[in-house]
């Protein structure tokens, strides 16, 4: 990792408010089919009771303090690792953080003894299917929104 590059870590309870803001900001793109925020602080806290969030901190600069640039929720299941809510701050998109988050998720899956990862993508987000395919993910089923 070079100076100025985002670092990956597991989130703590102290990150709940920042995680909630990041997720809701990143999921604004879904406002065309939903009328509410993607999550709440209570929702994030309840997910932390079951699984974990991996986060990437954006290094501070002269204009701002350190902030969350990306996150994903991970949950260990019987035979696989589930991940969801992959969120990249709108101001940090287009810089490879999504790819780096996927690599961190895959590393975490292996560290937890899982070689299979499951995600669910809303069928109305057709832009995401080719993006995940680029990284070797494949569609195994479809549920309507």
Buried (B, 14 or more C-beta within 10 A) or exposed (E): EEEEEBEBEEBEEEBBEBBBBBBBBBBEEEEEEEEEBBBBEEBBEEBBEEBBBBBBBBEEEEEEEEBBBBBBBBBBEEEBBBBBBBBBBEEBBEBEBBEBBBEBBBEBBEEEEBEEBBBEBBEEBEEBEEBBEEEEBEEEEEEEE
